[in-house]
Amino acid sequence: MATLDGNNNNSSTRQAGAPGIRRRQFSVLVSSTFAFTICFAVWMMFAVLGIPIKASLGLSETQFGLLAAMPVLTGSLVRVPLGIWTDKYGGRRVFFLLMLASVVPIYLISYATAYWHFLVLGMFVGLAGGSFSVGTPYVARWYEKERRGLAMGIFGAGNSGSALTKFVAPGIVAAFGWQMLPKVYAVAMLATAIIFWLFSFTDKSHLAPAGESFASQMRVLKDPRVWRYCQYYSVVFGGYVALALWMTKYYVAEYGFDLKHAALLAACFSLPGGVLRAFGGWISDKYGAAKVTWAVMWVCWVCFFLLSYPQTQMVIETVTGPLAFHVGLSPLLFTVLLFVVGIAMAVGKASVFKFIGDDFSDNIGAVSGVVGLAGGLGGFVLPVMFGALVDITGVRSSAFMLLYGTVCVSLVWMHFSFKPQRAANVQPINNQLAGA
């Protein structure tokens, strides 16, 4: 298996060609981040496109959740093979072919008329979401360990493609009808694939050795750390994807905003949740993945607790008669809390992959594929469950109640997972004090 530090094997050669290497590093990072941004915008397009489709077809909340999440399912399932193929064939080739493969399905959505048409085409559009498991190891292998967290964080900022969809898609839908949006996105994906190919590079030293079997790469699943990181990522990435898909419709249904204003407010969550991933990479490099992830989970725990409270009308019998009052989040306070959650999730997404880069540097493609699969499956299952909970309970904030529970699981798991490590760190200090 090629290591992430394979480009550091010959330090003298690296020093001699440092300017050229730095230029290639920068070009790979910028072109990959741009490509991932467009892929993510396409992956999230049903967050906006699904609203007029829901009205046209008369879909239930659960059906809307399934429609919005269908691309996420495919994008999740392909992450493991894509990560392995990236190790074997190189990120540049796999990334380029992946984008080309999604162009036709995106375009065909314009001609869909039945619910099952959208579901089937959505599955193929979901290929774009697998780009994360290609770009992450591709970018990471171009950078030294001390700069890798920041580099992966910058690439991961392509999650802001979700906000891009919320800025661009409502205007296109309002001006030309929803059928125009898939056509525009198909052209954008084709152009992006060409631009990426022209400005990216290949380094054969980054490839896995020939003959590396699928079974040998999947041995990482025996490591309990992989399963922990899967759970963390299902919260910070799966939760991010689910909310990015759900929040536009939530603003429309809960607060009565029109599509444009609802998408703009939803972008207050999506934008920091994507752009600030680079900051998360930097802070994870500086303070360590464990401390940063722990802090992220606590911030999410508090915010989801507050967001869970439904709009409530209460009447209290007083000595002067009944006293009625309302308890609930205003649109402003709701948006502020979502903004904080977006920042926390951006940092958390980067810190989880800092764990992976540090602990599994020799097979990051396979591990990032597995962890990305878990996060993506969270992004698929959660919107469907959001819709089902609304249909069952009639309470829209039940979505945040569910997320609150998932964060509780992460906090408990982290506490017991890192307890032996904390004890080991404390013991030498106690020994020193005893010796003094």
LINFEN-V266068 format. One record per residue. N is the residue number from 1. OMEGA is omega as a letter, one per 40 degrees, with the letter a starting at -180 (999 if undefined). D_FIRST is the distance of its C-alpha to the first C-alpha in Angstrom with 1 decimal. Layout:
# LINFEN-V266068
n=N omega=OMEGA d_first=D_FIRST
n=N omega=OMEGA d_first=D_FIRST
This chain:
# LINFEN-V266068
n=1 omega=i d_first=0.0
n=2 omega=a d_first=3.8
n=3 omega=i d_first=6.3
n=4 omega=a d_first=9.5
n=5 omega=a d_first=11.4
n=6 omega=i d_first=10.0
n=7 omega=i d_first=13.4
n=8 omega=a d_first=15.1
n=9 omega=a d_first=14.1
n=10 omega=a d_first=17.5
n=11 omega=a d_first=20.0
n=12 omega=i d_first=23.0
n=13 omega=a d_first=21.8
n=14 omega=i d_first=21.0
n=15 omega=a d_first=24.5
n=16 omega=a d_first=26.2
n=17 omega=a d_first=24.8
n=18 omega=a d_first=24.9
n=19 omega=i d_first=27.5
n=20 omega=i d_first=25.6
n=21 omega=i d_first=22.3
n=22 omega=i d_first=24.3
n=23 omega=i d_first=26.0
n=24 omega=i d_first=22.8
n=25 omega=a d_first=21.5
n=26 omega=a d_first=24.8
n=27 omega=i d_first=25.0
n=28 omega=a d_first=21.7
n=29 omega=a d_first=22.6
n=30 omega=a d_first=26.2
n=31 omega=i d_first=25.5
n=32 omega=i d_first=22.8
n=33 omega=i d_first=25.1
n=34 omega=a d_first=28.1
n=35 omega=a d_first=26.3
n=36 omega=i d_first=25.2
n=37 omega=i d_first=28.8
n=38 omega=i d_first=30.4
n=39 omega=a d_first=28.0
n=40 omega=i d_first=28.9
n=41 omega=i d_first=32.6
n=42 omega=a d_first=32.5
n=43 omega=a d_first=30.7
n=44 omega=a d_first=33.6
n=45 omega=i d_first=36.5
n=46 omega=i d_first=38.1
n=47 omega=i d_first=38.9
n=48 omega=a d_first=41.7
n=49 omega=a d_first=42.0
n=50 omega=a d_first=42.3
n=51 omega=i d_first=45.5
n=52 omega=i d_first=47.8
n=53 omega=i d_first=46.2
n=54 omega=i d_first=47.0
n=55 omega=a d_first=50.6
n=56 omega=a d_first=51.0
n=57 omega=a d_first=49.8
n=58 omega=a d_first=51.2
n=59 omega=i d_first=48.0
n=60 omega=i d_first=47.9
n=61 omega=i d_first=45.8
n=62 omega=i d_first=43.4
n=63 omega=i d_first=43.2
n=64 omega=i d_first=42.5
n=65 omega=i d_first=39.7
n=66 omega=i d_first=38.1
n=67 omega=a d_first=38.7
n=68 omega=a d_first=37.1
n=69 omega=a d_first=34.1
n=70 omega=i d_first=33.4
n=71 omega=a d_first=31.0
n=72 omega=i d_first=29.2
n=73 omega=a d_first=28.6
n=74 omega=i d_first=26.9
n=75 omega=i d_first=24.9
n=76 omega=a d_first=23.6
n=77 omega=a d_first=22.9
n=78 omega=a d_first=20.8
n=79 omega=a d_first=18.5
n=80 omega=i d_first=16.0
n=81 omega=i d_first=15.6
n=82 omega=i d_first=15.8
n=83 omega=i d_first=13.0
n=84 omega=i d_first=10.7
n=85 omega=i d_first=12.3
n=86 omega=i d_first=11.8
n=87 omega=a d_first=8.0
n=88 omega=a d_first=8.9
n=89 omega=a d_first=12.2
n=90 omega=a d_first=12.7
n=91 omega=a d_first=14.9
n=92 omega=a d_first=18.0
n=93 omega=a d_first=18.4
n=94 omega=a d_first=17.8
n=95 omega=a d_first=20.0
n=96 omega=a d_first=22.7
n=97 omega=i d_first=23.0
n=98 omega=i d_first=23.0
n=99 omega=i d_first=25.9
n=100 omega=a d_first=27.8
n=101 omega=a d_first=27.5
n=102 omega=a d_first=29.3
n=103 omega=a d_first=32.2
n=104 omega=i d_first=34.5
n=105 omega=i d_first=34.3
n=106 omega=a d_first=35.1
n=107 omega=a d_first=38.1
n=108 omega=i d_first=39.4
n=109 omega=a d_first=39.9
n=110 omega=a d_first=43.0
n=111 omega=i d_first=44.7
n=112 omega=a d_first=43.9
n=113 omega=a d_first=47.0
n=114 omega=a d_first=46.2
n=115 omega=a d_first=44.1
n=116 omega=i d_first=41.8
n=117 omega=a d_first=41.3
n=118 omega=i d_first=39.8
n=119 omega=a d_first=37.6
n=120 omega=i d_first=36.1
n=121 omega=i d_first=35.6
n=122 omega=i d_first=34.3
n=123 omega=i d_first=31.5
n=124 omega=i d_first=30.4
n=125 omega=a d_first=31.0
n=126 omega=i d_first=28.5
n=127 omega=a d_first=25.7
n=128 omega=a d_first=26.2
n=129 omega=i d_first=25.2
n=130 omega=a d_first=21.6
n=131 omega=a d_first=21.2
n=132 omega=a d_first=20.3
n=133 omega=i d_first=16.9
n=134 omega=a d_first=16.2
n=135 omega=a d_first=17.8
n=136 omega=i d_first=16.5
n=137 omega=i d_first=12.8
n=138 omega=i d_first=14.2
n=139 omega=a d_first=16.8
n=140 omega=a d_first=14.9
n=141 omega=i d_first=12.5
n=142 omega=a d_first=15.8
n=143 omega=i d_first=17.2
n=144 omega=a d_first=17.3
n=145 omega=a d_first=17.1
n=146 omega=i d_first=20.9
n=147 omega=a d_first=21.4
n=148 omega=a d_first=18.6
n=149 omega=i d_first=20.9
n=150 omega=a d_first=23.6
n=151 omega=i d_first=21.6
n=152 omega=i d_first=20.2
n=153 omega=i d_first=23.8
n=154 omega=i d_first=25.3
n=155 omega=a d_first=23.1
n=156 omega=i d_first=24.0
n=157 omega=i d_first=27.6
n=158 omega=i d_first=27.5
n=159 omega=i d_first=28.7
n=160 omega=i d_first=32.0
n=161 omega=i d_first=32.1
n=162 omega=i d_first=33.8
n=163 omega=i d_first=36.6
n=164 omega=i d_first=36.7
n=165 omega=a d_first=37.6
n=166 omega=i d_first=40.3
n=167 omega=a d_first=41.8
n=168 omega=a d_first=41.8
n=169 omega=a d_first=42.1
n=170 omega=i d_first=45.5
n=171 omega=i d_first=47.2
n=172 omega=a d_first=46.0
n=173 omega=a d_first=47.1
n=174 omega=a d_first=50.4
n=175 omega=a d_first=51.2
n=176 omega=a d_first=50.0
n=177 omega=a d_first=49.4
n=178 omega=a d_first=46.1
n=179 omega=a d_first=45.5
n=180 omega=a d_first=44.9
n=181 omega=i d_first=41.9
n=182 omega=i d_first=39.4
n=183 omega=i d_first=40.6
n=184 omega=a d_first=40.1
n=185 omega=i d_first=36.6
n=186 omega=i d_first=35.7
n=187 omega=i d_first=36.8
n=188 omega=i d_first=35.0
n=189 omega=i d_first=31.7
n=190 omega=i d_first=32.2
n=191 omega=i d_first=33.1
n=192 omega=i d_first=30.2
n=193 omega=i d_first=27.7
n=194 omega=i d_first=29.5
n=195 omega=i d_first=29.6
n=196 omega=a d_first=25.9
n=197 omega=a d_first=25.1
n=198 omega=a d_first=27.5
n=199 omega=i d_first=26.3
n=200 omega=a d_first=22.5
n=201 omega=i d_first=20.1
n=202 omega=i d_first=16.9
n=203 omega=a d_first=14.6
n=204 omega=i d_first=12.4
n=205 omega=a d_first=10.4
n=206 omega=a d_first=9.1
n=207 omega=i d_first=7.6
n=208 omega=i d_first=4.4
n=209 omega=i d_first=5.4
n=210 omega=i d_first=8.6
n=211 omega=i d_first=9.6
n=212 omega=a d_first=7.1
n=213 omega=i d_first=10.1
n=214 omega=a d_first=11.6
n=215 omega=a d_first=12.9
n=216 omega=i d_first=9.8
n=217 omega=a d_first=8.7
n=218 omega=i d_first=12.4
n=219 omega=i d_first=12.7
n=220 omega=a d_first=12.8
n=221 omega=i d_first=16.2
n=222 omega=a d_first=17.6
n=223 omega=a d_first=17.4
n=224 omega=i d_first=20.8
n=225 omega=a d_first=19.7
n=226 omega=a d_first=18.1
n=227 omega=i d_first=21.5
n=228 omega=a d_first=23.4
n=229 omega=i d_first=21.5
n=230 omega=a d_first=22.2
n=231 omega=i d_first=25.8
n=232 omega=a d_first=26.1
n=233 omega=i d_first=24.7
n=234 omega=i d_first=26.9
n=235 omega=a d_first=29.8
n=236 omega=i d_first=29.0
n=237 omega=i d_first=27.4
n=238 omega=i d_first=28.9
n=239 omega=i d_first=32.3
n=240 omega=i d_first=32.0
n=241 omega=a d_first=31.5
n=242 omega=a d_first=34.2
n=243 omega=i d_first=36.7
n=244 omega=i d_first=35.9
n=245 omega=a d_first=36.9
n=246 omega=a d_first=39.8
n=247 omega=i d_first=41.6
n=248 omega=i d_first=43.3
n=249 omega=i d_first=45.1
n=250 omega=i d_first=45.7
n=251 omega=i d_first=47.6
n=252 omega=a d_first=49.6
n=253 omega=a d_first=50.6
n=254 omega=a d_first=51.0
n=255 omega=i d_first=52.7
n=256 omega=i d_first=54.0
n=257 omega=i d_first=52.3
n=258 omega=a d_first=52.0
n=259 omega=a d_first=48.7
n=260 omega=a d_first=48.4
n=261 omega=i d_first=49.3
n=262 omega=i d_first=47.2
n=263 omega=i d_first=44.1
n=264 omega=i d_first=44.8
n=265 omega=i d_first=45.1
n=266 omega=i d_first=41.9
n=267 omega=i d_first=40.2
n=268 omega=i d_first=41.2
n=269 omega=a d_first=38.5
n=270 omega=a d_first=35.9
n=271 omega=i d_first=36.1
n=272 omega=i d_first=35.4
n=273 omega=i d_first=32.8
n=274 omega=a d_first=30.8
n=275 omega=a d_first=31.8
n=276 omega=i d_first=31.6
n=277 omega=i d_first=28.0
n=278 omega=i d_first=27.5
n=279 omega=i d_first=30.0
n=280 omega=i d_first=28.1
n=281 omega=a d_first=24.9
n=282 omega=a d_first=27.1
n=283 omega=i d_first=29.0
n=284 omega=i d_first=25.8
n=285 omega=a d_first=24.6
n=286 omega=a d_first=28.1
n=287 omega=i d_first=29.0
n=288 omega=a d_first=25.8
n=289 omega=a d_first=24.5
n=290 omega=a d_first=26.5
n=291 omega=a d_first=29.9
n=292 omega=a d_first=29.5
n=293 omega=i d_first=28.4
n=294 omega=i d_first=31.3
n=295 omega=i d_first=33.8
n=296 omega=a d_first=32.7
n=297 omega=i d_first=33.4
n=298 omega=i d_first=36.8
n=299 omega=i d_first=37.8
n=300 omega=a d_first=36.9
n=301 omega=a d_first=38.7
n=302 omega=a d_first=41.9
n=303 omega=a d_first=41.8
n=304 omega=i d_first=41.2
n=305 omega=a d_first=44.1
n=306 omega=a d_first=46.4
n=307 omega=a d_first=45.2
n=308 omega=a d_first=45.8
n=309 omega=a d_first=49.5
n=310 omega=i d_first=51.3
n=311 omega=a d_first=54.3
n=312 omega=i d_first=57.2
n=313 omega=a d_first=61.0
n=314 omega=i d_first=62.9
n=315 omega=i d_first=66.6
n=316 omega=i d_first=68.1
n=317 omega=i d_first=71.7
n=318 omega=a d_first=73.4
n=319 omega=i d_first=77.1
n=320 omega=i d_first=77.8
n=321 omega=a d_first=76.1
n=322 omega=i d_first=72.6
n=323 omega=a d_first=70.1
n=324 omega=i d_first=67.3
n=325 omega=a d_first=64.2
n=326 omega=i d_first=60.7
n=327 omega=a d_first=57.4
n=328 omega=a d_first=54.2
n=329 omega=i d_first=51.8
n=330 omega=i d_first=53.2
n=331 omega=a d_first=51.0
n=332 omega=a d_first=50.6
n=333 omega=i d_first=49.5
n=334 omega=a d_first=47.2
n=335 omega=i d_first=45.5
n=336 omega=i d_first=45.3
n=337 omega=i d_first=43.6
n=338 omega=i d_first=41.1
n=339 omega=i d_first=40.4
n=340 omega=i d_first=39.6
n=341 omega=i d_first=37.3
n=342 omega=i d_first=35.6
n=343 omega=a d_first=34.9
n=344 omega=a d_first=33.7
n=345 omega=i d_first=31.3
n=346 omega=i d_first=29.9
n=347 omega=a d_first=29.2
n=348 omega=i d_first=27.8
n=349 omega=i d_first=25.3
n=350 omega=a d_first=23.9
n=351 omega=i d_first=24.1
n=352 omega=i d_first=22.1
n=353 omega=i d_first=19.2
n=354 omega=i d_first=19.7
n=355 omega=a d_first=19.1
n=356 omega=a d_first=15.7
n=357 omega=a d_first=14.7
n=358 omega=a d_first=16.0
n=359 omega=a d_first=14.8
n=360 omega=a d_first=11.4
n=361 omega=a d_first=10.1
n=362 omega=i d_first=6.4
n=363 omega=a d_first=6.7
n=364 omega=a d_first=10.0
n=365 omega=a d_first=10.2
n=366 omega=a d_first=10.6
n=367 omega=i d_first=12.8
n=368 omega=i d_first=14.8
n=369 omega=i d_first=15.4
n=370 omega=a d_first=16.8
n=371 omega=i d_first=18.8
n=372 omega=i d_first=20.0
n=373 omega=i d_first=21.1
n=374 omega=i d_first=23.2
n=375 omega=i d_first=24.7
n=376 omega=i d_first=25.5
n=377 omega=i d_first=27.1
n=378 omega=i d_first=29.1
n=379 omega=i d_first=30.2
n=380 omega=a d_first=31.3
n=381 omega=a d_first=33.1
n=382 omega=i d_first=34.9
n=383 omega=i d_first=37.0
n=384 omega=i d_first=38.1
n=385 omega=i d_first=39.1
n=386 omega=a d_first=40.8
n=387 omega=a d_first=42.9
n=388 omega=i d_first=43.7
n=389 omega=i d_first=44.8
n=390 omega=i d_first=47.1
n=391 omega=a d_first=48.6
n=392 omega=a d_first=49.2
n=393 omega=a d_first=50.3
n=394 omega=a d_first=51.6
n=395 omega=a d_first=50.1
n=396 omega=a d_first=47.7
n=397 omega=i d_first=46.4
n=398 omega=i d_first=45.1
n=399 omega=a d_first=41.8
n=400 omega=i d_first=41.6
n=401 omega=i d_first=42.7
n=402 omega=i d_first=39.7
n=403 omega=i d_first=37.3
n=404 omega=i d_first=39.2
n=405 omega=a d_first=38.4
n=406 omega=i d_first=34.6
n=407 omega=i d_first=34.6
n=408 omega=i d_first=36.6
n=409 omega=a d_first=33.9
n=410 omega=a d_first=31.3
n=411 omega=i d_first=33.6
n=412 omega=a d_first=34.4
n=413 omega=i d_first=30.8
n=414 omega=a d_first=29.8
n=415 omega=a d_first=32.8
n=416 omega=i d_first=32.1
n=417 omega=a d_first=28.3
n=418 omega=i d_first=28.8
n=419 omega=i d_first=32.1
n=420 omega=a d_first=30.7
n=421 omega=i d_first=28.9
n=422 omega=i d_first=32.1
n=423 omega=i d_first=34.0
n=424 omega=i d_first=31.8
n=425 omega=a d_first=32.3
n=426 omega=a d_first=36.1
n=427 omega=i d_first=36.6
n=428 omega=i d_first=36.1
n=429 omega=i d_first=38.5
n=430 omega=i d_first=41.0
n=431 omega=i d_first=40.7
n=432 omega=i d_first=41.4
n=433 omega=i d_first=44.4
n=434 omega=i d_first=45.7
n=435 omega=i d_first=45.5
n=436 omega=999 d_first=47.3
